[in-house]
Amino acid sequence: MLIRELDPADRDALVALALRAWEPVFASVRSILRPSGVYDVQYPDGWAAAQRAAVERVCAAPADARVAETDGAVVGFVAVAMRDEGLGEIDILAVDPAAQRRGIGTALTRHAFDLLAGRGATSVMVETGGDPGHAPARAVYAAAGFVEWPVSRWFRVTGDAPVTPAG
């Protein structure tokens, strides 16, 4: 496996990979948030459009990202950001489902640590969901030594009555 800097020409491969990787995650999120109407408000154009935009944002700042390749094929990527002084964040991490459980997520996480340390980070955070779809990500972060800080997020649509979910 090779981990290299992101090339803007990777965009289409990264979008396709991200959509494959996050499909089960968003199915889990949808099952939790859709009954309240929140899912449809948060993703009016669908989750894929939102994730495509997130990957395009990553591709616009290639110095903040690394790409994993196996036999010349893109199999994962990670993007980082500095938040507060000394605090770095793993912004996005995705591994192709066909390549998961081979240490790629762990290797990308280590590269993210190095990238952030080089920018002055003394600690690193990552945010992920507590739903079943995010379980593989939580396992990678726990194995990398992250300590979980439980956060409770509450969502509701605006107005007097909840939105009736579509479909």
N, C-alpha and C positions, 0 to 999 in steps of 0.2 A: 504494500500500500504506500502511496505517495501522498503527502499533504503539501499543498502548494498555495500560492497566492491566487485569489480569485481573478479571473480574466473576464472582462465584460462580455466576451463571446460565450461564456458559460451560461448566460442568462436563460436560454430556452431549456437547457438540460436541468438547470437548478429549479426552474418553475415546475417542470414535469416531475422531477424527483420530489419536490416539496408537496405537490398535490397528492402523490401516491403515499407519502409518509404521513401526511396529516389527515387523510380521509378517515381512518378509524378514530382519530382524536376528535374530529368535528362531529362524527356520528355520536360519540359519547356526550359531547357538549350539547348537541341538539336534543338528545333524549332528556337531558336535565333542564335546559332552558326553554325549549319550545312550548311546553304546556302553559307557561306564564306569558307567552308572547314576546319575551325578551330576545330570544334567538332571532326571530324575524325582524325585529327592530335593529338589532346589532349588525345583522348581515342581510340587509334588504336585497342585495344583488347576489347573495349566496356566499358561503365561506370561501369558495375557490377564488372569487374575485378579490376578496380581502387578502388572502394568502399570496396570490399572484402579485398584488401591489407591495406586500411586505418583502417579497423576494426581489422585486425590481428596485426597491429602496436599498436593499443590501448590495445589489449589483452597481448601484450608482456610487457606492463608497467602497471600492474593491480593497483598499488598504485595511479595512476593518474586518475582512473575512478571509477564511481559508477553505479550501476545497480538498476533499479526499478523493483519490482515484485508485482504482484497481484495474490493472490490465488496460489502461487508457480510458476506462469508463468512469464517469463521475458517480460516486456512491454516497457522498455526504457533503455537508458544508456546515460551517459555524460562522456567526457574525458577532462581534463584540462592540461595546460602547463604554466610554467612561461616563459615570453618572456624577457623583460628588467627588470632592478631592479624596483621592486614595481608594475610591470604590469603583471597581469595574463590574460590568455586567455581561453575561452571555445573553445576547439579545435573541438569537435564533440558532437552533441546532436541528438538523434533520439528517437522517440516514435512510437511504432507500430500503423499503421493507425487504427486498430480496437480499440485502447485504447486512441486515441487522443481526445482532448477537455474535459479531465477529471482532469486537473491540474497536470498531470505527468511531462510535460515539465517544468512547473513553479517550481515544487518541485525539479526536477533535477537541474534547474538553481540555486536555493537557496543552494543546497548542493555543487554545484560548487563554489559559492561565499565563503562558509565556508571553503572548501578545500583550495582554493587559499589564503584566508586571513590567514589561518594557516601556509602558506608558505611565508608570508610576503607581499602579494599583497595588495596594497593600492587602486588599481583600476583594473577593469576587462574589457576586450574587447571581442567582438565576431564578426565574419565576416559572412555575409550571402548575398545571391544574391538579386538583386532588381527585379527579374523576378517574374511572377505570381506563379511559383512553390515554391518559398521561402516565400510566403505571410504568411503562418501559423507560420513559424519560426520568422519572423519579429514581428508578433503580440505577441508572447511569450516574446521576448526581450524588446519590448516597455512596456509591462505590468510589466516587472521586473525592469523598471526604466532606461534602457539603453537610451542614447541619440544618435540619428543617426548622423553619420558624412558621408555625401555623398562622395563617391569615384567613380571616373570614370575609368574603366579599358577598354583598347582597345586591341583587338586581331587581328592578321593577320597571315596567313601562310607565311613562308619564300619563297624566290625566286621571280622571275619576275611576275609570274601570280598566281592568287589564285588557290588552288587545287580544282578540280571538286569534289563535294561531292559524296560519294558512295550512291547508291540506290536512 
